């Protein structure tokens, strides 16, 4: 006989969250692992001694983690989700009849706490991952990705004061007439005075003029071709009054957007994120590497680990970065940029005398160091008398009087890095397999496709929480399992020795490795 279910609400219920939430629920497991009670002491300085009680800082961070774990970036939707979920209520410590905090409380509290509090939460989870054996520490891969800012391109305004620049802007004609119309004027202009002042010189403005003409001519071949009023925008001439820290950037084949730049380091062992930070989207990767490496090193040293190898793509390549990593005792595996050349073709470098020998055995001697487009270079020059009667003069220097060689001052660092790349050609696949899937997970599944805040510091908080959520999922998945590695030692051993390829490694409990330079004698 067919059944028919009829629902009649009861006036009273005798039940509890403990009974309703399954024992193997994700949030039950997370509740056992996550201990954020230290935050109450850490955030005490943000509150007074009188007035209405605030949201519990432990509850606030738990709510934030729920949002990133479920790819919810709206505070309104996040509170609705937490209210409807029995498991989340148990995780937060809110009973069935208790009302959760208002969504605006989450937004205000996020602005109230400084970055260091969010960083402390990230470091706490990282330490648990390290204690669980999920981080080796010695090899890190770094990469970057654009994250959409909480601002529209329609809100862009010309850098002001426009009344002082109007005649000049009309003269160089680098902006279309559509720019004079304000499509979506911001209610409040949050930009600082220096953000509103035009930063492009005369040459850059002319370059923008030519780009604007080309943009208009090739508009039917670009994304958004149906929008005939679109225009070429630049960080040199435009700013966002809604979010002054957001910068115009573009990926190949995609439309220009206001973005932030996420810089991240990932450990080779189980793809645990060792650091993540937000930078301005108009910066280059090689400008961010040193600060990123410093932060990764600090996070590892807090837990007794040392960084030895750094993997990155060619965007992070620069002589300054190679020299910096060598100074820190870190081996770089970074392909050189396409503009790097080891010297003039056919010329041989004599390191002892610091000069080049041409095919005709004439010296190209060192003269001085100088900056060229922000890069420190060594400048070499021949004598005019050496080149005057040279039979290869026309093919070598043309109408010039002497041979000039301008090469990076960090040539030796480049060569040592390139030598390492030849010995370990698999580094590229290894880096791509480590860091790129992590970025894909963060952006597509853990709420980092767009920051729901405004400002560089606020964006940094969002990225730290997304990375924390990622590490938590890794910790719950692998933290309880016994991991086997080629250098694993007994838990109760104070010291242990691992021998490989004729070298001795010492490991001091718990997770610190040191290489001892002893060779076996036959």
Secondary structure, 3 states (H helix, E strand, C coil): CCCCCCCCCCCCCCCCHHHHCCCCCHHHHHHHHCCCCHHHHHCHHHCCCCCCCCCCHHHHHHHHHHHHHCCCCCHHHHHHHHHHCHHHHHHHCCCCCCCCCCHHHHHHHHHHCCHHHHHHHHHHHHHHHHHCCCCCCCEEEEEEEEEECCCCHHHEEECCCHHHHHHHHHHHCCCCHHHHCCCCCCCCCCCCHHHHCCCCCHHHHHHHHHHHHHHHHCHHHCCCCCCCCCCCCCCCCEEECCCCCCEEECCCCCCCEEEEEEEEEEECCCCCEEEEEEEECCCCHHHHHHHHHHHHHHHHHCCCCCCCEEEECHHHCCHHHHHHHHHCCCEEEECCCCCCCCCCCCCEEECCCCEEECCCCCEEEEEEEEEECCEEEEEEECCHHHHHCCCCHHHHCCCCCCCEEEEECCHHHHHHHHHHHHHCCCHHHHHHHHHHHHHHHHHHHCCCCECCCCCHHHHHHHHHHHHHHHHHHHHHHHCCCCCCCCCCCCCCCCEEEEEECCEEEEEECCCEEEEECCCCCC
